[in-house]
Amino acid sequence: MSIQTNLENIKSNLPENVTLVAVSKTKAVSDLMQAYEAGQRIFGENKIQEMTDKWEQMPKDIQWHMIGHVQTNKVKYMAPFVSLIHGVDSLKLLQEINKQAQKNDRVINCLLQIYIANEDTKFGLDEEELENLLNSEEFGNLKNIRIVGLMGMASFTDNQEQIQQEFKHLKAIYDSLKAYKIENCQINTLSMGMSGDYKVAIDCGSNMIRLGSSIFGER
Ligand SMILES: *Cc1c(COP(=O)(O)O)cnc(C)c1O
């Protein structure tokens, strides 16, 4: 099926409040342009270099989301244009994003990545680390970042119940975050759900899904 048809099928079944991020990592600019021509304006990449290359080549009304693990020394390359960074999991990284945002005279929106999976390989903060981060004085001083919500990845498993439990757990943390009245937190985005599990994620309260293979085909 074509990229355009895939997008149309997915979008026709999405609730209105759910934002679709087209995950285009490893795909050619010509593939991304097909999605663009079908109306897609939000793209997700997991490597800063690749995202920057594509940003240079593609129309400037695209919103670029960094969904991968971010290396501190590469933040500067995306700071001029990135619209949302999903995978923030340390104060050190936030401080670097803040510094580079300041240089570009911007406020950069970020999601904190929370560890919800029952696996060793996924990045993210646990609840205690999240709380410590938000309550730290250093965090309160960061004026060029804005935390707009959370991101998480469920375990890679066929066990639907487990996936559902993990997503519900993240939704509960997300709801509790809304109580934080900190200037640089404006909580409105819960990024959870990929091609294999996005329907469960939406049922559990996701309002941003990150779909790659179901739009562009297998990588
Ligand atoms: C690759 C990736 C996706 C998309 O995965 P699909 O299974 O192709 O939909 C979503 N989120 C993150 C963080 C990814 O790295």
The ligand as an SDF file (V2000), in Angstrom:
LIG
                    3D

 15 15  0  0  0  0  0  0  0  0999 V2000
   11.2300    3.7940   15.7360 C   0  0  0  0  0  0  0  0  0  0  0  0
   10.4450    4.3920   16.8330 C   0  0  0  0  0  0  0  0  0  0  0  0
    9.0420    4.4910   16.7470 C   0  0  0  0  0  0  0  0  0  0  0  0
    8.2400    3.9580   15.5970 C   0  0  0  0  0  0  0  0  0  0  0  0
    8.2210    2.5580   15.5920 O   0  0  0  0  0  0  0  0  0  0  0  0
    7.2420    1.7330   14.6330 P   0  0  0  0  0  0  0  0  0  0  0  0
    7.1280    0.4200   15.3030 O   0  0  0  0  0  0  0  0  0  0  0  0
    7.9240    1.6670   13.3120 O   0  0  0  0  0  0  0  0  0  0  0  0
    5.9580    2.4720   14.5700 O   0  0  0  0  0  0  0  0  0  0  0  0
    8.3780    5.1150   17.8020 C   0  0  0  0  0  0  0  0  0  0  0  0
    9.0380    5.6120   18.8560 N   0  0  0  0  0  0  0  0  0  0  0  0
   10.3790    5.5230   18.9730 C   0  0  0  0  0  0  0  0  0  0  0  0
   11.0340    6.0950   20.1710 C   0  0  0  0  0  0  0  0  0  0  0  0
   11.1240    4.9130   17.9690 C   0  0  0  0  0  0  0  0  0  0  0  0
   12.4540    4.8340   18.0980 O   0  0  0  0  0  0  0  0  0  0  0  0
  1  2  1  0
  2  3  1  0
  2 14  2  0
  3  4  1  0
  3 10  2  0
  4  5  1  0
  5  6  1  0
  6  7  2  0
  6  8  1  0
  6  9  1  0
 10 11  1  0
 11 12  2  0
 12 13  1  0
 12 14  1  0
 14 15  1  0
M  END
$$$$
